[in-house]
Amino acid sequence: MIEIGLLAMLGVFVVHVVVTTKSLRLLNPGSIFLGMQLLMAYGTSSLLDLSIEADAVHWSVIVVSYFAFAFASLILCISDHLYSRRSGRASARPAYIVAVGARPAVVALVVLSVLISAAYFAAVGYNVLLEGLGGSLSSDEAAQMRKNSYSGDQYFFPGYVNQFKNSLLPALVLVLVVWAYSARKAYRHIMSVGLSIVSLIFLMGTGQRGATVTVFIITVVFAGYLGSRYLRRTVILVAAIGIPIFFLGSLVLGRSSAEYEAADTGLERAGVLFGELVARIVDSNQGSSLEAFRYVHSIPPVWGRDWLDTLVGLLPGASGTNLANIVYKNMYGTLEGTAPPSLWGSVFHNLGFGGLVVFALALGALYYFIGRSMASAAVSNTLAAVGMAGTAAVLGTWIAGGPEYLANTGIGVYVLLWIWGRRIAGESGQRMTDMDSIVRVGNVGNSGLVPPIHVGVSSPRGLSVRRVVGRSDV
């Protein structure tokens, strides 16, 4: 039964990717979401015991919500495609993307993000990553330092700081790196490496790896918006850099230090690190979601009260829901930690089974319309592109928790970057200043030609136009 369900879900995912890529992009929010939900379902399926009523209901919730989401998205996509053919409306594809340069506002926000992040770690008193690199941390020491970073005796507004160190800073670093290389700046290598290292130290400084993984996903989606050739290169680069960083983080942050030290051979140690990577993908969130659903299954729906409490808890000094703490205590015997339910478990807890179906249908429709909006601009810039990439990645990786996940992961920051990018582009999407450059992402626009550039200040000196071979439909 479970195997048939997984195969059906895989088939629906493939169909969704094939159908939506033509109208939207390959890396659209809906396809990313279904891919992540499929991984979530695969990992959860090996933990379920269908003889337990809660687990049987849990599996039905996973399958029904998955198909409802995909159904809404596919119906809208097919209907939109048919309407476009009948009306002769062409799907817009960007012919080029303006690489936003080191504008004063961009530089000021980078500096502000660095200062806020540095001040936060100074207030906490340590950076877990740097402490781990300076000397080995035991698993217990690293775990306690992680908890103190977010829920120690003193409160340093970590959720608000995360908007700068986990979202705004990495996003603007991507913008500046693309600009430096597209304009062939002499200092592009030093600047790119320096900003990336600073951003990584802040990202992993609290001992958490989830934000770093999210940034890597955003980087891949962002590269996809620049063109298929950029996407291929970036996937290889992220894999080559990201996997070793994940392994390094597992060691210096105390995630696998005990198992690693107990291993006798290099092969066994490599197995420990790869096991940590696999566990992160198909076990960590799945285990907490299983325990959380078993807990909420015996509770009547709370009709949104849990979500309301969670959102209120985002305010300074306010306490939100303790559901994740209760589940963590059931798993580990202490309230000093969180084990959130899955997205669908949270929806089931708040809205019941009927509300779950309606929510999944509505979410599928919403993701499709957001994806269509992302694909509609004929010309864009890297600031809007990184905002769209961040929005797509955060929406697509929503596998655990309620709406608070979106807020904590920086959805507001990415939407504002998207809006900002569109505003500075002007209504035509072609306005640029003399400190910007151009990234060519294809050779076909709406009219089949690259539209003229409207310079905002003066004619740009040393303008670099970089041709990228391949389609721009990713």
C-alpha positions in Angstrom: 0.0 0.0 0.0 2.7 2.5 1.0 4.9 1.5 -2.0 2.0 2.0 -4.4 1.3 5.4 -2.9 4.9 6.5 -3.2 5.1 5.4 -6.9 1.9 7.3 -7.6 3.3 10.4 -5.9 6.5 10.1 -8.0 4.4 9.8 -11.2 2.4 12.9 -10.2 5.6 14.8 -9.5 7.1 14.0 -12.9 3.9 15.0 -14.7 3.8 18.3 -12.7 7.4 19.1 -13.7 6.8 18.3 -17.4 3.5 20.2 -17.6 4.5 23.3 -15.6 8.0 23.9 -16.9 6.6 25.0 -20.3 4.3 27.7 -18.8 6.4 28.6 -15.7 10.0 27.5 -15.0 11.6 24.2 -14.2 12.3 25.5 -10.6 8.9 26.9 -9.9 7.5 26.9 -6.3 5.0 24.1 -7.0 7.5 21.7 -8.4 10.1 22.4 -5.7 7.3 21.9 -3.1 6.2 18.6 -4.5 9.8 17.3 -4.7 10.4 18.2 -1.1 7.1 16.7 0.0 8.0 13.5 -1.9 11.3 13.2 0.1 9.3 13.9 3.3 6.8 11.1 2.4 9.6 8.7 1.5 11.3 9.2 4.8 8.1 9.0 6.8 6.9 5.9 5.1 9.7 3.8 6.5 8.8 4.9 10.1 5.0 4.2 9.9 3.2 1.3 11.4 -0.1 1.1 9.6 -1.5 -1.2 12.3 -1.5 1.9 14.5 -4.6 4.1 13.8 -2.7 7.3 14.1 -0.1 6.2 11.5 -2.7 5.0 9.1 -4.5 8.4 9.3 -1.1 10.1 9.0 -0.3 8.3 5.7 -3.8 9.1 4.3 -3.2 12.8 5.2 0.2 12.8 3.4 -1.2 11.2 0.2 -4.5 13.1 0.0 -2.8 16.5 0.6 -0.1 15.7 -2.0 -2.6 14.8 -4.7 -4.9 17.7 -3.8 -2.1 20.2 -4.1 -0.9 18.8 -7.4 -4.4 18.6 -8.8 -5.1 22.3 -8.2 -1.7 23.3 -9.7 -2.0 21.1 -12.8 -5.6 22.1 -13.5 -4.8 25.8 -13.4 -1.6 25.3 -15.5 -3.4 23.4 -18.2 -6.3 25.8 -18.3 -4.0 28.8 -18.5 -2.0 27.1 -21.3 -5.2 26.4 -23.3 -6.4 30.0 -22.8 -3.0 31.4 -23.9 -3.1 29.3 -27.1 -6.6 30.4 -28.0 -5.9 34.1 -27.2 -2.5 34.1 -28.8 -0.9 35.3 -25.6 2.8 34.5 -25.6 4.6 33.3 -22.5 7.2 35.9 -21.7 10.8 34.8 -21.5 13.6 37.2 -20.4 16.2 38.1 -23.1 18.6 39.5 -20.6 18.8 40.3 -16.9 20.3 43.5 -15.6 23.0 42.7 -13.0 22.3 45.2 -10.2 25.6 46.7 -9.1 27.1 48.1 -5.9 24.4 50.7 -5.5 24.6 52.7 -2.2 21.4 51.1 -0.9 22.7 47.6 -1.6 26.1 48.2 0.0 24.4 49.9 3.0 22.2 46.9 3.6 25.1 44.5 3.3 27.0 46.6 5.9 24.0 46.8 8.2 23.4 43.0 8.0 27.1 42.4 8.9 27.0 44.8 11.8 23.7 43.3 13.2 25.0 39.8 12.9 28.4 40.7 14.5 26.6 42.5 17.3 24.4 39.5 17.9 27.3 37.1 18.3 29.1 39.6 20.5 26.1 39.7 22.7 25.7 35.9 22.8 29.4 35.6 23.6 30.5 33.1 21.1 30.1 31.8 17.5 29.6 28.0 17.5 31.3 27.5 14.2 34.4 29.4 15.2 34.5 27.7 18.5 34.3 24.3 16.8 37.0 25.2 14.3 39.2 26.4 17.2 38.9 23.1 19.1 36.7 20.0 19.1 33.3 20.4 20.6 31.4 17.5 22.1 27.9 16.8 21.0 26.6 17.9 24.4 28.6 21.1 24.5 27.5 22.0 20.9 23.9 21.2 21.6 23.9 23.4 24.7 25.5 26.3 22.8 22.9 26.0 20.1 20.1 26.1 22.6 21.6 29.1 24.4 21.9 31.0 21.1 18.1 31.0 20.8 16.6 30.3 24.2 19.2 31.1 26.8 18.6 33.2 29.9 19.1 36.4 27.9 17.0 37.1 24.8 18.8 38.7 21.9 15.9 38.7 19.3 17.3 35.8 17.3 14.3 35.6 15.0 14.8 39.2 13.9 18.5 38.8 13.6 18.0 35.8 11.3 16.2 38.0 8.8 19.5 39.8 8.3 22.1 37.1 8.7 20.2 34.1 7.2 18.3 35.9 4.4 19.2 39.5 3.5 23.0 39.2 3.7 23.3 35.9 1.6 20.8 37.2 -1.0 22.7 40.5 -1.5 26.0 38.6 -1.6 24.6 36.6 -4.5 23.6 39.9 -6.3 27.0 41.5 -5.8 28.9 38.3 -6.9 26.9 38.1 -10.2 27.5 41.8 -10.8 31.2 41.6 -10.1 31.7 38.7 -12.6 29.4 40.0 -15.3 31.2 43.4 -15.2 34.5 41.6 -15.0 35.7 43.6 -12.0 39.4 43.1 -11.1 38.5 42.4 -7.5 35.7 39.9 -8.2 37.5 36.8 -6.9 38.6 38.4 -3.6 35.2 40.1 -3.0 33.3 36.9 -3.8 35.3 34.7 -1.5 35.5 37.2 1.3 31.7 38.0 1.4 30.9 34.2 1.1 33.1 33.3 4.0 31.7 36.1 6.2 28.1 35.0 5.3 28.9 31.4 6.0 30.4 32.2 9.4 27.2 34.0 10.4 24.9 31.4 8.8 26.4 28.5 10.8 27.4 30.5 13.8 24.5 29.3 15.9 25.2 25.7 15.2 22.3 25.3 12.8 22.8 23.9 9.3 19.2 24.4 8.0 19.7 28.0 7.0 22.9 27.1 5.1 21.0 24.4 3.2 18.2 26.9 2.3 20.8 29.4 1.0 22.3 26.7 -1.3 18.8 25.9 -2.6 18.2 29.6 -3.2 21.5 29.8 -5.1 20.5 27.0 -7.4 17.1 28.5 -8.1 18.7 31.9 -8.6 21.1 30.5 -11.1 18.2 28.9 -12.9 16.7 32.3 -13.4 19.9 33.4 -15.1 19.8 30.6 -17.7 20.1 26.8 -18.1 23.9 27.0 -18.6 24.3 28.9 -15.3 22.0 26.3 -13.6 24.2 23.3 -14.7 27.4 25.0 -13.5 25.9 26.1 -10.2 24.4 22.7 -9.4 27.9 21.2 -9.8 29.5 24.1 -7.8 27.0 23.9 -5.0 27.4 20.1 -4.7 31.2 20.4 -4.8 31.2 23.1 -2.1 28.0 22.5 -0.2 28.5 18.8 0.7 32.0 19.3 2.2 30.7 22.3 4.1 27.8 20.1 5.4 30.3 17.5 6.5 32.6 20.1 8.1 29.6 21.5 9.9 28.6 18.1 11.2 32.1 17.7 12.7 32.8 21.1 14.2 29.3 21.7 15.4 29.3 18.4 17.3 26.6 16.7 15.2 28.6 13.6 14.5 31.7 14.0 16.6 31.2 11.0 18.9 30.4 8.6 16.0 33.2 10.0 13.9 35.8 9.5 16.7 34.6 6.0 17.3 35.1 5.0 13.7 38.3 3.0 13.1 38.9 3.6 9.4 38.6 6.4 6.9 35.9 4.6 5.1 33.9 4.2 8.3 34.3 7.9 9.0 33.1 8.8 5.5 30.2 6.5 6.2 29.3 8.5 9.4 29.3 11.8 7.5 27.3 10.5 4.6 24.9 8.9 7.1 24.4 12.3 8.7 23.6 13.8 5.2 21.1 11.1 4.5 19.5 11.4 7.9 19.1 15.1 7.4 17.2 14.5 4.1 15.0 11.5 5.0 15.0 11.1 8.8 15.3 14.2 10.9 12.1 16.1 10.1 10.3 12.8 9.4 10.9 11.4 12.9 9.5 14.5 14.6 6.6 14.7 12.3 5.7 11.1 13.1 5.7 11.7 16.9 3.9 15.0 16.5 1.1 13.4 14.5 0.6 10.6 17.0 0.3 13.3 19.6 -2.2 15.6 17.8 -4.3 12.6 16.4 -5.9 12.2 19.7 -6.7 15.9 20.0 -9.7 17.5 18.4 -8.9 20.2 15.7 -8.1 23.5 17.3 -9.4 25.5 14.4 -6.4 27.7 13.8 -5.7 28.6 17.5 -2.3 26.9 17.3 -1.3 28.9 14.3 -2.5 32.1 15.9 -0.5 31.4 19.1 2.5 30.6 17.0 2.3 33.9 15.0 1.8 35.8 18.3 4.9 34.1 19.6 6.9 35.8 16.9 6.5 39.1 18.7 9.2 40.2 21.1 8.5 39.0 24.6 5.5 36.9 23.6 5.2 33.2 24.2 3.6 31.1 21.4 2.5 27.5 21.2 4.4 24.8 23.0 3.4 22.0 20.7 6.9 21.5 19.3 8.3 21.5 22.9 5.8 18.9 24.1 6.6 16.6 21.1 10.4 17.1 21.8 9.8 16.1 25.4 7.9 13.0 24.3 10.9 12.0 22.2 13.9 13.1 24.4 12.5 13.7 27.9 13.2 17.4 28.1 11.4 20.6 27.0 14.6 22.3 25.9 14.2 21.7 22.2 11.6 21.7 19.5 10.2 18.9 17.3 7.6 20.4 15.0 4.9 18.5 13.1 5.0 18.3 9.4 3.2 20.9 7.4 0.3 18.6 6.7 0.3 17.4 10.4 0.0 21.1 11.4 -2.8 21.7 9.0 -4.6 18.5 10.2 -4.2 19.7 13.8 -5.5 23.2 13.1 -8.2 22.5 10.5 -9.1 18.8 10.6 -9.2 16.4 7.6 -11.8 18.4 5.6 -9.9 21.6 6.2 -6.7 19.8 5.1 -8.2 19.0 1.7 -9.4 22.6 1.1 -6.0 24.0 2.4 -4.0 21.8 0.0 -6.2 22.8 -3.0 -5.8 26.5 -2.1 -2.1 26.1 -1.6 -1.7 24.5 -4.9 -3.6 27.3 -6.6 -1.6 30.0 -4.7 1.8 28.4 -5.6 0.8 28.2 -9.3 -0.2 31.9 -9.4 3.0 32.9 -7.6 5.0 30.9 -10.1 3.1 32.4 -13.0 3.9 35.9 -11.7 7.6 35.0 -11.5 7.6 33.8 -15.1 5.6 36.8 -16.5 8.3 39.5 -16.7 10.0 39.8 -20.1 13.0 41.6 -18.6 14.2 41.5 -15.0 17.3 42.2 -12.8 19.3 40.2 -10.3 17.7 41.9 -7.3 14.2 40.8 -8.4 15.6 37.4 -9.4 17.1 36.7 -6.0 13.9 37.8 -4.4 11.9 35.4 -6.6 14.4 32.6 -6.0 14.2 33.1 -2.2 10.4 33.2 -2.3 10.3 30.1 -4.4 12.8 28.2 -2.3 11.2 29.1 1.0 7.7 28.2 -0.2 9.0 25.0 -1.8 10.9 23.8 1.3 7.9 24.3 3.6 7.8 20.8 5.0 7.5 21.3 8.7 5.5 23.6 11.0 2.8 26.2 10.3 3.0 29.7 8.8 5.7 30.6 11.3 8.1 28.6 9.2 7.7 31.1 6.3 8.3 34.1 8.6 11.3 32.5 10.3 12.9 31.6 7.0 12.7 35.1 5.6 9.8 35.0 3.2 9.2 38.7 4.0 12.8 39.7 3.1 12.6 37.9 -0.2 9.3 39.3 -1.2 10.6 42.8 -0.4 13.7 42.2 -2.5 11.5 41.0 -5.4 9.3 44.2 -5.1 12.4 46.4 -4.8 13.9 44.8 -7.9 10.8 45.4 -9.9 10.5 49.0 -8.7 14.1 50.0 -9.6 13.6 48.4 -13.0 10.8 50.7 -13.9 7.6 49.7 -15.6 9.4 48.5 -18.7 12.0 46.5 -16.7 14.8 48.0 -18.7 16.1 50.9 -16.6 19.6 50.6 -15.2 22.4 52.9 -13.9 26.0 53.3 -14.9 27.1 51.0 -12.0 25.0 48.1 -13.3 25.9 45.4 -15.9 24.1 43.0 -18.1 23.8 39.2 -17.9 22.5 37.8 -21.3 20.3 34.8 -20.6 19.0 34.0 -24.1 18.6 35.3 -27.6 14.8 35.5 -27.7 12.5 38.0 -26.0 8.9 38.8 -26.7 9.8 40.3 -30.0 12.7 37.9 -30.8 15.3 40.7 -30.2 17.1 42.1 -27.2 15.1 45.3 -26.3 17.0 48.6 -26.0 18.4 49.6 -22.7 17.2 52.8 -21.0 20.1 54.2 -19.0 19.0 55.8 -15.8 21.9 58.2 -15.2 24.5 58.3 -17.9 25.8 56.0 -20.5 27.5 53.1 -18.7 31.2 52.8 -19.1 32.7 49.4 -19.7 29.3 47.8 -20.0 29.7 44.0 -20.2 27.3 41.9 -22.2 27.8 38.2 -21.6 26.2 35.8 -23.9 25.0 32.6 -22.4 24.3 29.6 -24.7 21.0 27.8 -24.0 17.4 28.4 -23.2 16.2 30.7 -20.5 13.2 28.7 -19.5 14.5 27.4 -16.2 
